[in-house]
Amino acid sequence: MTGMPSHAGMSRRVYRVALACIALLFVVCAYTAAQWRAASADRALREALLNQARNIAQTIDVGQARALTFTAADADLPAFQRLRAHLANYHTVIDCRGIYILALRDGELVFGPESYAPDDPQASPPGTIYLEPSAQDWAIFQTARAFTGGPWDDEYGTFVSALAPVLDPRSGQVLMAIGLDIEATTWQATLNRERLKAVLALLPLPLILCGGLWVVRRRDRWPRSQRWLRYAETITIAAFGLTLTLIVALTLHEAQARARQEAFRHLADMHAALVLDAFNDLRDHRLKPLAAFFAGSEHVTRGEFRVFATLLEQRLDLRALEWVQPVPAAHKAEWEVRAQAEGETTFGGSDFTIWQYGEDGARTPAAGREMYYPVWYVEPLTGNEAALGYDLGSEAVRRAALEAAIATGLPTATDPLALVQDEAGATGLLAFAPVFDGEAQPGLVLAVFHPEAFLRSALFAEPGADATAVVEMYQIEAGQPARYLAASWSNPAAGHSNDFGGGPSSFRRPLFAFGKTYVLNVYPGPAFLAANPLWHGWVAALSGLLITAAATAIAATGVYRRTNLETLVQARTAELRATLYSIGDAVIATDMAGRVQQMNPVAEQLTGWTEDEVRGIPLETVFHIVNEETRAPAENPVQRVLHDGKVVGLANHTLLIARDGSEWPIADSGAPIQDASGTTSGVVLVFRDQTGERAAQRALQESEGRYRSLYENSTVGIYRTTPDGHILLANPALVALLGYASFDELATRNLARDGYPPSHERTHFLDSIERDGAVKGLESAWIRRDGSTIFVRESARAIRDPQGKTLYYDGVVEDITARKQFEKTLAQERNLLRTLIDNLPDMIFVKDLESRFVLVNQAALQIGQQTMADIIGKNDFEINPPELAAQYYADDQAIMHSGQPILDREEYNVSAGQARWFSTSKVPLRDGAGQIIGLVGMSRDITTRKQAEQQLAEQLDELRRWHAAMLGREGRIIELKREVNDLLSQAGQPPRYPSVTESKIEE
């Protein structure tokens, strides 16, 4: 590029040939890049599609697969319906047209479960024969090898397909094949987008080259003021190099990212396989053996359940294994008695009952259903006692899962829910397996686990360690957003949501377990990213920048050498002209006849004429000046200069009238233009706009007037004194303040000697102002002319000469006598108030908004035998017992929030080892604006009164007991008298106590 010819040396033919070469090179490179990128995308898409088919095949339950007949009868089978739901759910999170299952039956390939909706054109009922399968479709049932093929046509359309076998682990035979289709049009559109990306990435390169050629060929036609044109070659090289560097760097970065992604895929497959194995192990080696144990036993005791369940809990992090006993409502009481007889208890040790949660969230006996499903056994029992007796059918999510398990006969899991045995309400899952043992109603075994703990246990994840791969678990259902369940590694800086994490670096793996469709989203963890950094692109970018910089520097050096001489010549010519045009004053040059030859931009602005317009025009036409006051034409300065042969100036108050009629106050001078021999060849007129100067003068005069008015009319005293106290200046306010009739009378006074009373020496003022150069807000006493004392607030600064010697003091004085008197009165009132408060027998205290004590009286201190330092700034929690402090704090906050007082509340308190009663009142404390800023309280010791009341109550109680005793004694005497009369009557003798009659006794 350094040798790129200029317009003069580049013929049209050479220009066209160069453009043609650039276009041809671009077409070749773009085609190659587009095909390479499309081929790479095709391989990646086929590999991704094949991996999805393999992943689905690996998660299929072989037991359920064997149950399928691949006939129309499958439509009613639970295994078929469950598998079809899995495929439909998983189809919502992967990019394909559909998922289907093929099987070989009677020499034909037939369709089974699939993700298509019944009304989808691609849908095939179970047992439908595949009419146009490819050779590879047939081969998979012989070779058991997964493949991706197509595009090829069949009766459903044109597709790219991937098939993966589902093998029988016992025989190794292909039970069925999982197929995924992508429409050929969609596939081709994806490849075309990749081709377009390659073309667009390379397009800037030919555009830069063609643009550079065009600028170089035409730059001589453009103004030389566009200096950047001389560096067109350099700019083109720099732009081309930077663009090419960016393309190469991004390409290498993308290639390394793909390689790292492929390496991580194997790691993701391994992690997903571990989780899949854990769920299969839970189903096949935990729940199924436990269900078989119950089905094969006439009765399983708690001890037998504990032993068997303990063996099954090993390795997997399960919360509990449980047995659910179906109990008809008619026999609920009998089963509860049976459980109690066997020693069963519910949480807290009470007798075993079948219970549920009431509407208020409290435990209540189960009721309202024909069949109950209580938790009968649970292991481990410790930590799970709360689940015993809980009716799983009383809650909708649990009931739906157990009814599905009973109806289908298949293991079934719940949606995420809060576990009964976890007080914190942690999310968990319940996996049911029905037990059919000939009873009318089957029982169920179930596993309870936390998804996150189960996931980490399956992956052997160590808490706190950086993960190489992060596995997130989601539950998905067609038409619903994905539901986050757990993650194998928690990032403290980021939470979890229902969106799949990891971005484009993540891999999604299906997990069909217990009737639910889960997705394992696996993405690189910090450890993997740290071990596999993406550095190829950065190295390429740095290398490209260095090469581009070197090429640009070489090109710039050539351009510099070519233009250096031209630049030097132009610089010399421009210096003289720049001097004229850079002067801040207006300049007009004329010839000997007074005709304008040159004019700088400032003169153009003031006169309203341009240099091109006035060249050769008489000066009077352009430079029209008049007297500002008389408006008479002013003398032409050029004529005076030519006449006198020396520098002349304009008269004062000269106005320049511009072309548009605007007026400018100016000051100017004219000088002859003379050559080396002294011959005059013209006149140079220099003038300047005085608008700013005139405005500054007026502003200065106005400022002086305002300052004088401020000085004379200020309400505070202003002075200037010598360091030894002689008054040099004083405004009327200070003269009046000190009681003098005039400044002349005040000036006879020495402020240092006569201005201060003996108790307020001037020494402090002098020390401060000489040390700091100023005093601010100094309060002192001054003596007026009549000998009275006033208090002032004084601010002053020292004025010094360049050598630092103090010349005088300038200061401001404000009369604060009234304020001082007010402060004195206020201090007396405060002292009186404090004396009154401290001598009251009642306790008085003030608290701030945070219930801290800000004031207490002596009575309060004496009660607690404390000092002021023990109380002030502290709250009740730092002084009183916690229970009492909590009550006081609650009362305080209630008062300050509601604004309602507490009056005459009787409180019992133990302070300093003594029990006391207090009558306490608290009211809110408000500021001047009515805002609550605390509270005021008063407590009166009523211990003596309460003791008297208690003593009186005891005396009254004693009197009542005495009165009751006396009444009982009198009745007994009457009874004895009646008995004596009865005995005498039986002996035939008259009564001894005739006054005691039967009627009176009955009364």
Secondary structure, 3 states (H helix, E strand, C coil): CCCCCCCCCCCHHHHHHHHHHHHHHHHHHHHHHHHHHHHHHHHHHHHHHHHHHHHHHHHCCHHHHHCCCCCHHHHHCHHHHHHHHHHHHHHCCCCCCEEEEEEEECCEEEEEEECCCCCCCCCCCCCCECCCCCHHHHHHHHHCCCEEEEEEEECCEEEEEEEEEEECCCCCCEEEEEEEEEEHHHHHHHHHHHHHHHHHHHCHHHHHHHHHHHHHHHHHHCCCCCHHHHHHHHHHHHHHHHHHHHHHHHHHHHHHHHHHHHHHHHHHHHHHHHHHHHHHHHHHHHHHHHHHHHHCCCCCCHHHHHHHHHHHCCCCCCCEEEEECCEEHHHHHHHHHHHHHCCCECCCCCECCCEEECCCCCEEECCCCCEECEEEEEECCCCCHHHCCEEHHHCHHHHHHHHHHHHHCCCEECCCEECCCCCCCCEEEEEEEEECCCCCCCEEEEEEECHHHHHHHHHCCCCCCCCCEEEEEEEECCCCCCEEEEECCCCCCCCCCCCCCCHHHCEEEEEEECCEEEEEEEEECHHHHHHCCCCHHHHHHHHHHHHHHHHHHHHHHHHHHHHHHHHHHHHHHHHHHHHHHHCCCEEEEEECCCEEEEECHHHHHHHCCCHHHHCCCEHHHHCEEEECCCCCECCCHHHHHHHHCCCEECCCCEEEECCCCCEEEEEEEEEEEECCCCCEEEEEEEEEECHHHHHHHHHHHHHHHHHHHHHHHCCCEEEEECCCCEEEEECHHHHHHCCCCCHHHHCCCEHHHHCCCCCCCCHHHHHHHHHHCEEEEEEEEEECCCCCEEEEEEEEEEEECCCCCEEEEEEEEEECHHHHHHHHHHHHHHHHHHHHHHHCCCEEEEEECCCCEEEECHHHHHHHCCCHHHHCCCCHHHCCCHHHHHHHHHHHHHHHHHCCCEEEEEEEEEECCEEEEEEEEEEEEECCCCCEEEEEEEEEECHHHHHHHHHHHHHHHHHHHHHHHHHHHHHHHHHHHHHHHHHHHHCCCCCCCCCCCHHHHHC
